[in-house]
Amino acid sequence: MLYLASRSPRRRELLGQLGVSFSILDVDVVEVPMPDETPVDYVRRVARDKAKAGWESQEHAVQAQAVVLASDTEVVLDGRIFGKPKDADDGVQMLQALSGRTHEVISAVWLVSAKREHGDVCISRVRFAELSEAEIAAYVATGEPFGKAGAYAIQGKGATLVEYLEGSYSGVMGLPVFETAKLLREFGLPV
Ligand SMILES: Cc1cn([C@H]2C[C@H](O)[C@@H](COP(=O)(O)OP(=O)(O)OP(=O)(O)O)O2)c(=O)[nH]c1=O
C-alpha cells in the first residue's frame, strides 16, 4: 500500500498523474538547515525525514505493508535557500532577489518501507524576467506565493515570471514525476 506523506495538493495531483492509488498521511517535520549543510543535502534530508515520520506514524501491521513517499522542494539562489515565505514582505524580498536572475529549484523524493529506503534529487534551473516593484506587489497580492518555495508557483500565474526552465517542470512544482516513477518501480509498485 502506498502512502503520500504530504499536505501539498500539488504533490497529490502529480502523484495522481502516475495512476497509482495511494492514501495521504499528515506529517509535520522541522524544516531548518543545519550549519554547513549544502542545499542538496538539506532537501534530501527533509524529504527523508518526512517519509520516515510518515512511516513511523503507522501501526506495526500497517508498517509491514506500507511504502511511504515524501518530497521536499526548495529554491536556491547564490547558495541561499528560499523556502515558503513567512509573510507578504518576505515574499516580496524573495521575488526581488529572484528578479532577472537564474536560480535552482531542488526537489527530493524519498521512499521508505519496512525493508528499505531510497530517494533521488532533481535539480532544475529557472530564469526569471526582470520584475518591477509594481509587478512583484501585484503578484504577492494574488496570494499565490504563500505556501510555495521561492514565493512563486510555476503552475499558476507565476508562469508569467518564468523566462526559461531547464530541468523538470514537475520537480519545480513539487514532485519530480520521472524520478518518482523510477523509485516506485524499484519498490515493486509499477506505474
Ligand atoms: C517553486 C514552486 C514551489 N511550489 C510548492 C511545492 C511545495 O508544496 C512547496 C515547497 O514546500 P515544501 O516544504 O517542499 O512542501 P509543503 O510544505 O508544501 O508540503 P509537504 O506537506 O509535502 O511538506 O512549494 C509550487 O507549488 N510551485 C512552484 O513553482
The ligand as an ORCA input file, in Angstrom:
! r2SCAN-3c Opt
* xyz 0 1
  C       8.854     26.627     -6.910
  C       7.480     26.089     -6.639
  C       7.133     25.513     -5.421
  N       5.875     25.051     -5.184
  C       5.496     24.449     -3.887
  C       5.666     22.923     -3.828
  C       5.667     22.656     -2.342
  O       4.303     22.439     -1.934
  C       6.171     23.970     -1.736
  C       7.519     23.799     -1.064
  O       7.333     23.439      0.259
  P       7.657     22.012      0.851
  O       8.156     22.212      2.238
  O       8.525     21.232     -0.095
  O       6.249     21.263      0.893
  P       4.885     21.620      1.608
  O       5.100     22.134      2.986
  O       4.047     22.469      0.694
  O       4.169     20.192      1.638
  P       4.558     18.850      2.445
  O       3.378     18.583      3.337
  O       4.730     17.808      1.374
  O       5.816     19.089      3.240
  O       6.300     24.900     -2.816
  C       4.892     25.130     -6.166
  O       3.742     24.721     -5.944
  N       5.219     25.679     -7.383
  C       6.460     26.166     -7.676
  O       6.682     26.652     -8.807
*
